[in-house]
Amino acid sequence: MNTYRTYLTVTNPGQLTLTDLPFQSGQTVEILIRPQKKKTGKSLKALQKLFKETQKLPQIQTITEEDIQAEIAGCRSSK
């Protein structure tokens, strides 16, 4: 199934016009309409702050690369 994605700005809430679609005449298509999420830097900044705070925790300082590799291997083998 081919998916076609486009973005439009609603200027009239009662009507939405799609043009230049890559489908054949008579072809049945499924239409899903959802608002685009506004992208803000707030969530990224909050995540970066959390990472910095977590990395400062004393218990994190004792984790070695070998510990990380063992954890990854354990997760992969349990799938």
mmCIF file of the N, C-alpha and C atoms, coordinates in Angstrom:
data_MODEL
# 
_entry.id   MODEL 
# 
loop_
_atom_site.group_PDB 
_atom_site.id 
_atom_site.type_symbol 
_atom_site.label_atom_id 
_atom_site.label_alt_id 
_atom_site.label_comp_id 
_atom_site.label_asym_id 
_atom_site.label_entity_id 
_atom_site.label_seq_id 
_atom_site.pdbx_PDB_ins_code 
_atom_site.Cartn_x 
_atom_site.Cartn_y 
_atom_site.Cartn_z 
_atom_site.occupancy 
_atom_site.B_iso_or_equiv 
_atom_site.pdbx_formal_charge 
_atom_site.auth_seq_id 
_atom_site.auth_comp_id 
_atom_site.auth_asym_id 
_atom_site.auth_atom_id 
_atom_site.pdbx_PDB_model_num 
ATOM 1   N N  . MET A 1 1  ? 0.848   -1.174  0.000   1.00 0.00 ? 1  MET A N  1 
ATOM 2   C CA . MET A 1 1  ? 0.000   0.000   0.000   1.00 0.00 ? 1  MET A CA 1 
ATOM 3   C C  . MET A 1 1  ? 0.894   1.237   0.000   1.00 0.00 ? 1  MET A C  1 
ATOM 4   N N  . ASN A 1 2  ? 0.671   2.126   -0.927  1.00 0.00 ? 2  ASN A N  1 
ATOM 5   C CA . ASN A 1 2  ? 1.402   3.382   -0.972  1.00 0.00 ? 2  ASN A CA 1 
ATOM 6   C C  . ASN A 1 2  ? 0.695   4.413   -0.116  1.00 0.00 ? 2  ASN A C  1 
ATOM 7   N N  . THR A 1 3  ? 1.465   5.169   0.615   1.00 0.00 ? 3  THR A N  1 
ATOM 8   C CA . THR A 1 3  ? 0.915   6.212   1.461   1.00 0.00 ? 3  THR A CA 1 
ATOM 9   C C  . THR A 1 3  ? 1.353   7.560   0.921   1.00 0.00 ? 3  THR A C  1 
ATOM 10  N N  . TYR A 1 4  ? 0.435   8.473   0.875   1.00 0.00 ? 4  TYR A N  1 
ATOM 11  C CA . TYR A 1 4  ? 0.718   9.835   0.436   1.00 0.00 ? 4  TYR A CA 1 
ATOM 12  C C  . TYR A 1 4  ? 0.439   10.759  1.596   1.00 0.00 ? 4  TYR A C  1 
ATOM 13  N N  . ARG A 1 5  ? 1.388   11.616  1.906   1.00 0.00 ? 5  ARG A N  1 
ATOM 14  C CA . ARG A 1 5  ? 1.222   12.546  3.022   1.00 0.00 ? 5  ARG A CA 1 
ATOM 15  C C  . ARG A 1 5  ? 1.408   13.963  2.495   1.00 0.00 ? 5  ARG A C  1 
ATOM 16  N N  . THR A 1 6  ? 0.528   14.840  2.950   1.00 0.00 ? 6  THR A N  1 
ATOM 17  C CA . THR A 1 6  ? 0.645   16.244  2.607   1.00 0.00 ? 6  THR A CA 1 
ATOM 18  C C  . THR A 1 6  ? 0.207   17.075  3.800   1.00 0.00 ? 6  THR A C  1 
ATOM 19  N N  . TYR A 1 7  ? 0.594   18.319  3.817   1.00 0.00 ? 7  TYR A N  1 
ATOM 20  C CA . TYR A 1 7  ? 0.224   19.209  4.918   1.00 0.00 ? 7  TYR A CA 1 
ATOM 21  C C  . TYR A 1 7  ? -0.489  20.424  4.346   1.00 0.00 ? 7  TYR A C  1 
ATOM 22  N N  . LEU A 1 8  ? -1.589  20.772  4.956   1.00 0.00 ? 8  LEU A N  1 
ATOM 23  C CA . LEU A 1 8  ? -2.383  21.919  4.543   1.00 0.00 ? 8  LEU A CA 1 
ATOM 24  C C  . LEU A 1 8  ? -2.703  22.771  5.760   1.00 0.00 ? 8  LEU A C  1 
ATOM 25  N N  . THR A 1 9  ? -2.911  24.032  5.515   1.00 0.00 ? 9  THR A N  1 
ATOM 26  C CA . THR A 1 9  ? -3.387  24.920  6.566   1.00 0.00 ? 9  THR A CA 1 
ATOM 27  C C  . THR A 1 9  ? -4.871  25.164  6.329   1.00 0.00 ? 9  THR A C  1 
ATOM 28  N N  . VAL A 1 10 ? -5.670  24.912  7.332   1.00 0.00 ? 10 VAL A N  1 
ATOM 29  C CA . VAL A 1 10 ? -7.112  25.080  7.206   1.00 0.00 ? 10 VAL A CA 1 
ATOM 30  C C  . VAL A 1 10 ? -7.424  26.577  7.175   1.00 0.00 ? 10 VAL A C  1 
ATOM 31  N N  . THR A 1 11 ? -8.067  26.995  6.111   1.00 0.00 ? 11 THR A N  1 
ATOM 32  C CA . THR A 1 11 ? -8.497  28.388  6.013   1.00 0.00 ? 11 THR A CA 1 
ATOM 33  C C  . THR A 1 11 ? -10.005 28.509  6.162   1.00 0.00 ? 11 THR A C  1 
ATOM 34  N N  . ASN A 1 12 ? -10.709 27.421  5.854   1.00 0.00 ? 12 ASN A N  1 
ATOM 35  C CA . ASN A 1 12 ? -12.159 27.366  6.002   1.00 0.00 ? 12 ASN A CA 1 
ATOM 36  C C  . ASN A 1 12 ? -12.483 26.069  6.729   1.00 0.00 ? 12 ASN A C  1 
ATOM 37  N N  . PRO A 1 13 ? -12.921 26.121  7.994   1.00 0.00 ? 13 PRO A N  1 
ATOM 38  C CA . PRO A 1 13 ? -13.178 24.893  8.739   1.00 0.00 ? 13 PRO A CA 1 
ATOM 39  C C  . PRO A 1 13 ? -14.288 24.026  8.154   1.00 0.00 ? 13 PRO A C  1 
ATOM 40  N N  . GLY A 1 14 ? -15.033 24.538  7.207   1.00 0.00 ? 14 GLY A N  1 
ATOM 41  C CA . GLY A 1 14 ? -16.095 23.755  6.596   1.00 0.00 ? 14 GLY A CA 1 
ATOM 42  C C  . GLY A 1 14 ? -15.668 23.021  5.333   1.00 0.00 ? 14 GLY A C  1 
ATOM 43  N N  . GLN A 1 15 ? -14.442 23.259  4.876   1.00 0.00 ? 15 GLN A N  1 
ATOM 44  C CA . GLN A 1 15 ? -14.033 22.656  3.602   1.00 0.00 ? 15 GLN A CA 1 
ATOM 45  C C  . GLN A 1 15 ? -12.511 22.512  3.560   1.00 0.00 ? 15 GLN A C  1 
ATOM 46  N N  . LEU A 1 16 ? -12.060 21.385  3.009   1.00 0.00 ? 16 LEU A N  1 
ATOM 47  C CA . LEU A 1 16 ? -10.645 21.131  2.817   1.00 0.00 ? 16 LEU A CA 1 
ATOM 48  C C  . LEU A 1 16 ? -10.473 20.600  1.402   1.00 0.00 ? 16 LEU A C  1 
ATOM 49  N N  . THR A 1 17 ? -9.600  21.193  0.623   1.00 0.00 ? 17 THR A N  1 
ATOM 50  C CA . THR A 1 17 ? -9.425  20.799  -0.769  1.00 0.00 ? 17 THR A CA 1 
ATOM 51  C C  . THR A 1 17 ? -8.040  20.217  -0.974  1.00 0.00 ? 17 THR A C  1 
ATOM 52  N N  . LEU A 1 18 ? -8.002  18.980  -1.473  1.00 0.00 ? 18 LEU A N  1 
ATOM 53  C CA . LEU A 1 18 ? -6.748  18.324  -1.805  1.00 0.00 ? 18 LEU A CA 1 
ATOM 54  C C  . LEU A 1 18 ? -6.590  18.343  -3.320  1.00 0.00 ? 18 LEU A C  1 
ATOM 55  N N  . THR A 1 19 ? -5.424  18.704  -3.806  1.00 0.00 ? 19 THR A N  1 
ATOM 56  C CA . THR A 1 19 ? -5.182  18.753  -5.250  1.00 0.00 ? 19 THR A CA 1 
ATOM 57  C C  . THR A 1 19 ? -3.904  18.006  -5.603  1.00 0.00 ? 19 THR A C  1 
ATOM 58  N N  . ASP A 1 20 ? -3.775  17.665  -6.865  1.00 0.00 ? 20 ASP A N  1 
ATOM 59  C CA . ASP A 1 20 ? -2.576  16.997  -7.401  1.00 0.00 ? 20 ASP A CA 1 
ATOM 60  C C  . ASP A 1 20 ? -2.233  15.716  -6.638  1.00 0.00 ? 20 ASP A C  1 
ATOM 61  N N  . LEU A 1 21 ? -3.234  14.885  -6.405  1.00 0.00 ? 21 LEU A N  1 
ATOM 62  C CA . LEU A 1 21 ? -3.022  13.636  -5.677  1.00 0.00 ? 21 LEU A CA 1 
ATOM 63  C C  . LEU A 1 21 ? -2.465  12.558  -6.611  1.00 0.00 ? 21 LEU A C  1 
ATOM 64  N N  . PRO A 1 22 ? -1.624  11.678  -6.102  1.00 0.00 ? 22 PRO A N  1 
ATOM 65  C CA . PRO A 1 22 ? -1.011  10.640  -6.934  1.00 0.00 ? 22 PRO A CA 1 
ATOM 66  C C  . PRO A 1 22 ? -1.843  9.362   -7.032  1.00 0.00 ? 22 PRO A C  1 
ATOM 67  N N  . PHE A 1 23 ? -3.159  9.500   -7.240  1.00 0.00 ? 23 PHE A N  1 
ATOM 68  C CA . PHE A 1 23 ? -4.038  8.342   -7.321  1.00 0.00 ? 23 PHE A CA 1 
ATOM 69  C C  . PHE A 1 23 ? -4.792  8.374   -8.642  1.00 0.00 ? 23 PHE A C  1 
ATOM 70  N N  . GLN A 1 24 ? -5.261  7.214   -9.048  1.00 0.00 ? 24 GLN A N  1 
ATOM 71  C CA . GLN A 1 24 ? -5.997  7.083   -10.298 1.00 0.00 ? 24 GLN A CA 1 
ATOM 72  C C  . GLN A 1 24 ? -7.464  7.427   -10.093 1.00 0.00 ? 24 GLN A C  1 
ATOM 73  N N  . SER A 1 25 ? -8.093  7.897   -11.135 1.00 0.00 ? 25 SER A N  1 
ATOM 74  C CA . SER A 1 25 ? -9.527  8.167   -11.102 1.00 0.00 ? 25 SER A CA 1 
ATOM 75  C C  . SER A 1 25 ? -10.269 6.872   -10.811 1.00 0.00 ? 25 SER A C  1 
ATOM 76  N N  . GLY A 1 26 ? -11.197 6.901   -9.884  1.00 0.00 ? 26 GLY A N  1 
ATOM 77  C CA . GLY A 1 26 ? -11.968 5.726   -9.513  1.00 0.00 ? 26 GLY A CA 1 
ATOM 78  C C  . GLY A 1 26 ? -11.337 4.901   -8.408  1.00 0.00 ? 26 GLY A C  1 
ATOM 79  N N  . GLN A 1 27 ? -10.107 5.187   -8.048  1.00 0.00 ? 27 GLN A N  1 
ATOM 80  C CA . GLN A 1 27 ? -9.422  4.448   -6.990  1.00 0.00 ? 27 GLN A CA 1 
ATOM 81  C C  . GLN A 1 27 ? -9.990  4.863   -5.634  1.00 0.00 ? 27 GLN A C  1 
ATOM 82  N N  . THR A 1 28 ? -10.273 3.890   -4.783  1.00 0.00 ? 28 THR A N  1 
ATOM 83  C CA . THR A 1 28 ? -10.773 4.176   -3.437  1.00 0.00 ? 28 THR A CA 1 
ATOM 84  C C  . THR A 1 28 ? -9.588  4.443   -2.518  1.00 0.00 ? 28 THR A C  1 
ATOM 85  N N  . VAL A 1 29 ? -9.689  5.512   -1.734  1.00 0.00 ? 29 VAL A N  1 
ATOM 86  C CA . VAL A 1 29 ? -8.624  5.873   -0.799  1.00 0.00 ? 29 VAL A CA 1 
ATOM 87  C C  . VAL A 1 29 ? -9.214  6.061   0.586   1.00 0.00 ? 29 VAL A C  1 
ATOM 88  N N  . GLU A 1 30 ? -8.391  5.906   1.587   1.00 0.00 ? 30 GLU A N  1 
ATOM 89  C CA . GLU A 1 30 ? -8.788  6.156   2.972   1.00 0.00 ? 30 GLU A CA 1 
ATOM 90  C C  . GLU A 1 30 ? -8.252  7.527   3.361   1.00 0.00 ? 30 GLU A C  1 
ATOM 91  N N  . ILE A 1 31 ? -9.093  8.335   3.974   1.00 0.00 ? 31 ILE A N  1 
ATOM 92  C CA . ILE A 1 31 ? -8.706  9.681   4.374   1.00 0.00 ? 31 ILE A CA 1 
ATOM 93  C C  . ILE A 1 31 ? -8.678  9.756   5.899   1.00 0.00 ? 31 ILE A C  1 
ATOM 94  N N  . LEU A 1 32 ? -7.544  10.129  6.456   1.00 0.00 ? 32 LEU A N  1 
ATOM 95  C CA . LEU A 1 32 ? -7.394  10.359  7.896   1.00 0.00 ? 32 LEU A CA 1 
ATOM 96  C C  . LEU A 1 32 ? -6.952  11.803  8.062   1.00 0.00 ? 32 LEU A C  1 
ATOM 97  N N  . ILE A 1 33 ? -7.622  12.530  8.917   1.00 0.00 ? 33 ILE A N  1 
ATOM 98  C CA . ILE A 1 33 ? -7.272  13.931  9.137   1.00 0.00 ? 33 ILE A CA 1 
ATOM 99  C C  . ILE A 1 33 ? -7.018  14.130  10.625  1.00 0.00 ? 33 ILE A C  1 
ATOM 100 N N  . ARG A 1 34 ? -5.878  14.686  10.947  1.00 0.00 ? 34 ARG A N  1 
ATOM 101 C CA . ARG A 1 34 ? -5.558  14.971  12.335  1.00 0.00 ? 34 ARG A CA 1 
ATOM 102 C C  . ARG A 1 34 ? -4.728  16.249  12.382  1.00 0.00 ? 34 ARG A C  1 
ATOM 103 N N  . PRO A 1 35 ? -4.841  16.991  13.454  1.00 0.00 ? 35 PRO A N  1 
ATOM 104 C CA . PRO A 1 35 ? -4.037  18.208  13.554  1.00 0.00 ? 35 PRO A CA 1 
ATOM 105 C C  . PRO A 1 35 ? -2.577  17.855  13.770  1.00 0.00 ? 35 PRO A C  1 
ATOM 106 N N  . GLN A 1 36 ? -1.710  18.654  13.202  1.00 0.00 ? 36 GLN A N  1 
ATOM 107 C CA . GLN A 1 36 ? -0.283  18.440  13.385  1.00 0.00 ? 36 GLN A CA 1 
ATOM 108 C C  . GLN A 1 36 ? 0.117   18.977  14.750  1.00 0.00 ? 36 GLN A C  1 
ATOM 109 N N  . LYS A 1 37 ? 0.919   18.200  15.450  1.00 0.00 ? 37 LYS A N  1 
ATOM 110 C CA . LYS A 1 37 ? 1.386   18.635  16.757  1.00 0.00 ? 37 LYS A CA 1 
ATOM 111 C C  . LYS A 1 37 ? 2.365   19.784  16.580  1.00 0.00 ? 37 LYS A C  1 
ATOM 112 N N  . LYS A 1 38 ? 2.202   20.785  17.407  1.00 0.00 ? 38 LYS A N  1 
ATOM 113 C CA . LYS A 1 38 ? 3.140   21.899  17.377  1.00 0.00 ? 38 LYS A CA 1 
ATOM 114 C C  . LYS A 1 38 ? 4.449   21.441  17.993  1.00 0.00 ? 38 LYS A C  1 
ATOM 115 N N  . LYS A 1 39 ? 5.507   21.718  17.302  1.00 0.00 ? 39 LYS A N  1 
ATOM 116 C CA . LYS A 1 39 ? 6.824   21.325  17.786  1.00 0.00 ? 39 LYS A CA 1 
ATOM 117 C C  . LYS A 1 39 ? 7.390   22.446  18.641  1.00 0.00 ? 39 LYS A C  1 
ATOM 118 N N  . THR A 1 40 ? 7.694   22.081  19.868  1.00 0.00 ? 40 THR A N  1 
ATOM 119 C CA . THR A 1 40 ? 8.282   23.068  20.766  1.00 0.00 ? 40 THR A CA 1 
ATOM 120 C C  . THR A 1 40 ? 9.583   22.514  21.318  1.00 0.00 ? 40 THR A C  1 
ATOM 121 N N  . GLY A 1 41 ? 10.458  23.387  21.659  1.00 0.00 ? 41 GLY A N  1 
ATOM 122 C CA . GLY A 1 41 ? 11.723  22.985  22.240  1.00 0.00 ? 41 GLY A CA 1 
ATOM 123 C C  . GLY A 1 41 ? 11.617  22.668  23.715  1.00 0.00 ? 41 GLY A C  1 
ATOM 124 N N  . LYS A 1 42 ? 10.434  22.896  24.301  1.00 0.00 ? 42 LYS A N  1 
ATOM 125 C CA . LYS A 1 42 ? 10.261  22.688  25.736  1.00 0.00 ? 42 LYS A CA 1 
ATOM 126 C C  . LYS A 1 42 ? 10.511  21.243  26.135  1.00 0.00 ? 42 LYS A C  1 
ATOM 127 N N  . SER A 1 43 ? 9.942   20.288  25.407  1.00 0.00 ? 43 SER A N  1 
ATOM 128 C CA . SER A 1 43 ? 10.091  18.888  25.788  1.00 0.00 ? 43 SER A CA 1 
ATOM 129 C C  . SER A 1 43 ? 11.533  18.430  25.590  1.00 0.00 ? 43 SER A C  1 
ATOM 130 N N  . LEU A 1 44 ? 12.195  18.906  24.550  1.00 0.00 ? 44 LEU A N  1 
ATOM 131 C CA . LEU A 1 44 ? 13.593  18.552  24.327  1.00 0.00 ? 44 LEU A CA 1 
ATOM 132 C C  . LEU A 1 44 ? 14.466  19.116  25.446  1.00 0.00 ? 44 LEU A C  1 
ATOM 133 N N  . LYS A 1 45 ? 14.224  20.357  25.819  1.00 0.00 ? 45 LYS A N  1 
ATOM 134 C CA . LYS A 1 45 ? 15.002  20.967  26.897  1.00 0.00 ? 45 LYS A CA 1 
ATOM 135 C C  . LYS A 1 45 ? 14.762  20.243  28.220  1.00 0.00 ? 45 LYS A C  1 
ATOM 136 N N  . ALA A 1 46 ? 13.530  19.846  28.471  1.00 0.00 ? 46 ALA A N  1 
ATOM 137 C CA . ALA A 1 46 ? 13.215  19.116  29.702  1.00 0.00 ? 46 ALA A CA 1 
ATOM 138 C C  . ALA A 1 46 ? 13.930  17.766  29.724  1.00 0.00 ? 46 ALA A C  1 
ATOM 139 N N  . LEU A 1 47 ? 13.988  17.096  28.585  1.00 0.00 ? 47 LEU A N  1 
ATOM 140 C CA . LEU A 1 47 ? 14.661  15.803  28.496  1.00 0.00 ? 47 LEU A CA 1 
ATOM 141 C C  . LEU A 1 47 ? 16.174  15.973  28.700  1.00 0.00 ? 47 LEU A C  1 
ATOM 142 N N  . GLN A 1 48 ? 16.741  17.002  28.098  1.00 0.00 ? 48 GLN A N  1 
ATOM 143 C CA . GLN A 1 48 ? 18.169  17.260  28.281  1.00 0.00 ? 48 GLN A CA 1 
ATOM 144 C C  . GLN A 1 48 ? 18.491  17.561  29.743  1.00 0.00 ? 48 GLN A C  1 
ATOM 145 N N  . LYS A 1 49 ? 17.614  18.320  30.391  1.00 0.00 ? 49 LYS A N  1 
ATOM 146 C CA . LYS A 1 49 ? 17.797  18.638  31.811  1.00 0.00 ? 49 LYS A CA 1 
ATOM 147 C C  . LYS A 1 49 ? 17.736  17.364  32.652  1.00 0.00 ? 49 LYS A C  1 
ATOM 148 N N  . LEU A 1 50 ? 16.791  16.484  32.336  1.00 0.00 ? 50 LEU A N  1 
ATOM 149 C CA . LEU A 1 50 ? 16.667  15.220  33.056  1.00 0.00 ? 50 LEU A CA 1 
ATOM 150 C C  . LEU A 1 50 ? 17.922  14.371  32.882  1.00 0.00 ? 50 LEU A C  1 
ATOM 151 N N  . PHE A 1 51 ? 18.456  14.304  31.666  1.00 0.00 ? 51 PHE A N  1 
ATOM 152 C CA . PHE A 1 51 ? 19.682  13.542  31.423  1.00 0.00 ? 51 PHE A CA 1 
ATOM 153 C C  . PHE A 1 51 ? 20.837  14.079  32.259  1.00 0.00 ? 51 PHE A C  1 
ATOM 154 N N  . LYS A 1 52 ? 20.993  15.394  32.294  1.00 0.00 ? 52 LYS A N  1 
ATOM 155 C CA . LYS A 1 52 ? 22.085  15.992  33.060  1.00 0.00 ? 52 LYS A CA 1 
ATOM 156 C C  . LYS A 1 52 ? 21.935  15.696  34.550  1.00 0.00 ? 52 LYS A C  1 
ATOM 157 N N  . GLU A 1 53 ? 20.716  15.806  35.062  1.00 0.00 ? 53 GLU A N  1 
ATOM 158 C CA . GLU A 1 53 ? 20.465  15.528  36.478  1.00 0.00 ? 53 GLU A CA 1 
ATOM 159 C C  . GLU A 1 53 ? 20.722  14.059  36.801  1.00 0.00 ? 53 GLU A C  1 
ATOM 160 N N  . THR A 1 54 ? 20.294  13.183  35.905  1.00 0.00 ? 54 THR A N  1 
ATOM 161 C CA . THR A 1 54 ? 20.480  11.746  36.109  1.00 0.00 ? 54 THR A CA 1 
ATOM 162 C C  . THR A 1 54 ? 21.958  11.385  36.095  1.00 0.00 ? 54 THR A C  1 
ATOM 163 N N  . GLN A 1 55 ? 22.704  11.976  35.191  1.00 0.00 ? 55 GLN A N  1 
ATOM 164 C CA . GLN A 1 55 ? 24.132  11.669  35.089  1.00 0.00 ? 55 GLN A CA 1 
ATOM 165 C C  . GLN A 1 55 ? 24.919  12.122  36.313  1.00 0.00 ? 55 GLN A C  1 
ATOM 166 N N  . LYS A 1 56 ? 24.371  13.042  37.081  1.00 0.00 ? 56 LYS A N  1 
ATOM 167 C CA . LYS A 1 56 ? 25.040  13.528  38.297  1.00 0.00 ? 56 LYS A CA 1 
ATOM 168 C C  . LYS A 1 56 ? 24.784  12.642  39.511  1.00 0.00 ? 56 LYS A C  1 
ATOM 169 N N  . LEU A 1 57 ? 23.832  11.730  39.437  1.00 0.00 ? 57 LEU A N  1 
ATOM 170 C CA . LEU A 1 57 ? 23.501  10.880  40.575  1.00 0.00 ? 57 LEU A CA 1 
ATOM 171 C C  . LEU A 1 57 ? 24.697  9.993   40.944  1.00 0.00 ? 57 LEU A C  1 
ATOM 172 N N  . PRO A 1 58 ? 24.993  9.839   42.244  1.00 0.00 ? 58 PRO A N  1 
ATOM 173 C CA . PRO A 1 58 ? 26.158  9.049   42.665  1.00 0.00 ? 58 PRO A CA 1 
ATOM 174 C C  . PRO A 1 58 ? 26.124  7.601   42.177  1.00 0.00 ? 58 PRO A C  1 
ATOM 175 N N  . GLN A 1 59 ? 24.947  6.983   42.199  1.00 0.00 ? 59 GLN A N  1 
ATOM 176 C CA . GLN A 1 59 ? 24.853  5.583   41.782  1.00 0.00 ? 59 GLN A CA 1 
ATOM 177 C C  . GLN A 1 59 ? 25.142  5.402   40.289  1.00 0.00 ? 59 GLN A C  1 
ATOM 178 N N  . ILE A 1 60 ? 24.972  6.444   39.508  1.00 0.00 ? 60 ILE A N  1 
ATOM 179 C CA . ILE A 1 60 ? 25.254  6.374   38.078  1.00 0.00 ? 60 ILE A CA 1 
ATOM 180 C C  . ILE A 1 60 ? 26.764  6.370   37.831  1.00 0.00 ? 60 ILE A C  1 
ATOM 181 N N  . GLN A 1 61 ? 27.521  7.007   38.693  1.00 0.00 ? 61 GLN A N  1 
ATOM 182 C CA . GLN A 1 61 ? 28.971  7.133   38.514  1.00 0.00 ? 61 GLN A CA 1 
ATOM 183 C C  . GLN A 1 61 ? 29.686  5.781   38.569  1.00 0.00 ? 61 GLN A C  1 
ATOM 184 N N  . THR A 1 62 ? 29.057  4.784   39.165  1.00 0.00 ? 62 THR A N  1 
ATOM 185 C CA . THR A 1 62 ? 29.704  3.473   39.304  1.00 0.00 ? 62 THR A CA 1 
ATOM 186 C C  . THR A 1 62 ? 29.400  2.526   38.147  1.00 0.00 ? 62 THR A C  1 
ATOM 187 N N  . ILE A 1 63 ? 28.527  2.929   37.236  1.00 0.00 ? 63 ILE A N  1 
ATOM 188 C CA . ILE A 1 63 ? 28.171  2.069   36.103  1.00 0.00 ? 63 ILE A CA 1 
ATOM 189 C C  . ILE A 1 63 ? 29.314  2.084   35.089  1.00 0.00 ? 63 ILE A C  1 
ATOM 190 N N  . THR A 1 64 ? 29.716  0.884   34.651  1.00 0.00 ? 64 THR A N  1 
ATOM 191 C CA . THR A 1 64 ? 30.810  0.767   33.680  1.00 0.00 ? 64 THR A CA 1 
ATOM 192 C C  . THR A 1 64 ? 30.262  0.441   32.295  1.00 0.00 ? 64 THR A C  1 
ATOM 193 N N  . GLU A 1 65 ? 31.102  0.547   31.296  1.00 0.00 ? 65 GLU A N  1 
ATOM 194 C CA . GLU A 1 65 ? 30.716  0.168   29.933  1.00 0.00 ? 65 GLU A CA 1 
ATOM 195 C C  . GLU A 1 65 ? 30.324  -1.308  29.885  1.00 0.00 ? 65 GLU A C  1 
ATOM 196 N N  . GLU A 1 66 ? 31.023  -2.124  30.663  1.00 0.00 ? 66 GLU A N  1 
ATOM 197 C CA . GLU A 1 66 ? 30.705  -3.558  30.710  1.00 0.00 ? 66 GLU A CA 1 
ATOM 198 C C  . GLU A 1 66 ? 29.300  -3.788  31.274  1.00 0.00 ? 66 GLU A C  1 
ATOM 199 N N  . ASP A 1 67 ? 28.927  -3.001  32.291  1.00 0.00 ? 67 ASP A N  1 
ATOM 200 C CA . ASP A 1 67 ? 27.574  -3.093  32.850  1.00 0.00 ? 67 ASP A CA 1 
ATOM 201 C C  . ASP A 1 67 ? 26.532  -2.754  31.788  1.00 0.00 ? 67 ASP A C  1 
ATOM 202 N N  . ILE A 1 68 ? 26.806  -1.725  31.025  1.00 0.00 ? 68 ILE A N  1 
ATOM 203 C CA . ILE A 1 68 ? 25.875  -1.286  29.978  1.00 0.00 ? 68 ILE A CA 1 
ATOM 204 C C  . ILE A 1 68 ? 25.753  -2.365  28.903  1.00 0.00 ? 68 ILE A C  1 
ATOM 205 N N  . GLN A 1 69 ? 26.892  -2.903  28.466  1.00 0.00 ? 69 GLN A N  1 
ATOM 206 C CA . GLN A 1 69 ? 26.868  -3.945  27.436  1.00 0.00 ? 69 GLN A CA 1 
ATOM 207 C C  . GLN A 1 69 ? 26.134  -5.196  27.924  1.00 0.00 ? 69 GLN A C  1 
ATOM 208 N N  . ALA A 1 70 ? 26.332  -5.559  29.188  1.00 0.00 ? 70 ALA A N  1 
ATOM 209 C CA . ALA A 1 70 ? 25.645  -6.723  29.753  1.00 0.00 ? 70 ALA A CA 1 
ATOM 210 C C  . ALA A 1 70 ? 24.137  -6.486  29.798  1.00 0.00 ? 70 ALA A C  1 
ATOM 211 N N  . GLU A 1 71 ? 23.721  -5.271  30.152  1.00 0.00 ? 71 GLU A N  1 
ATOM 212 C CA . GLU A 1 71 ? 22.292  -4.939  30.185  1.00 0.00 ? 71 GLU A CA 1 
ATOM 213 C C  . GLU A 1 71 ? 21.678  -5.015  28.790  1.00 0.00 ? 71 GLU A C  1 
ATOM 214 N N  . ILE A 1 72 ? 22.387  -4.480  27.818  1.00 0.00 ? 72 ILE A N  1 
ATOM 215 C CA . ILE A 1 72 ? 21.902  -4.527  26.430  1.00 0.00 ? 72 ILE A CA 1 
ATOM 216 C C  . ILE A 1 72 ? 21.788  -5.969  25.962  1.00 0.00 ? 72 ILE A C  1 
ATOM 217 N N  . ALA A 1 73 ? 22.817  -6.770  26.228  1.00 0.00 ? 73 ALA A N  1 
ATOM 218 C CA . ALA A 1 73 ? 22.790  -8.176  25.822  1.00 0.00 ? 73 ALA A CA 1 
ATOM 219 C C  . ALA A 1 73 ? 21.636  -8.917  26.482  1.00 0.00 ? 73 ALA A C  1 
ATOM 220 N N  . GLY A 1 74 ? 21.400  -8.631  27.756  1.00 0.00 ? 74 GLY A N  1 
ATOM 221 C CA . GLY A 1 74 ? 20.281  -9.264  28.458  1.00 0.00 ? 74 GLY A CA 1 
ATOM 222 C C  . GLY A 1 74 ? 18.944  -8.922  27.867  1.00 0.00 ? 74 GLY A C  1 
ATOM 223 N N  . CYS A 1 75 ? 18.762  -7.652  27.502  1.00 0.00 ? 75 CYS A N  1 
ATOM 224 C CA . CYS A 1 75 ? 17.501  -7.214  26.886  1.00 0.00 ? 75 CYS A CA 1 
ATOM 225 C C  . CYS A 1 75 ? 17.311  -7.857  25.520  1.00 0.00 ? 75 CYS A C  1 
ATOM 226 N N  . ARG A 1 76 ? 18.359  -7.913  24.752  1.00 0.00 ? 76 ARG A N  1 
ATOM 227 C CA . ARG A 1 76 ? 18.270  -8.499  23.407  1.00 0.00 ? 76 ARG A CA 1 
ATOM 228 C C  . ARG A 1 76 ? 17.991  -9.998  23.465  1.00 0.00 ? 76 ARG A C  1 
ATOM 229 N N  . SER A 1 77 ? 18.552  -10.688 24.428  1.00 0.00 ? 77 SER A N  1 
ATOM 230 C CA . SER A 1 77 ? 18.362  -12.151 24.511  1.00 0.00 ? 77 SER A CA 1 
ATOM 231 C C  . SER A 1 77 ? 16.975  -12.507 25.045  1.00 0.00 ? 77 SER A C  1 
ATOM 232 N N  . SER A 1 78 ? 16.309  -11.586 25.712  1.00 0.00 ? 78 SER A N  1 
ATOM 233 C CA . SER A 1 78 ? 14.984  -11.884 26.272  1.00 0.00 ? 78 SER A CA 1 
ATOM 234 C C  . SER A 1 78 ? 13.870  -11.689 25.272  1.00 0.00 ? 78 SER A C  1 
ATOM 235 N N  . LYS A 1 79 ? 14.180  -11.228 24.083  1.00 0.00 ? 79 LYS A N  1 
ATOM 236 C CA . LYS A 1 79 ? 13.136  -11.011 23.051  1.00 0.00 ? 79 LYS A CA 1 
ATOM 237 C C  . LYS A 1 79 ? 12.772  -12.272 22.353  1.00 0.00 ? 79 LYS A C  1 
# 
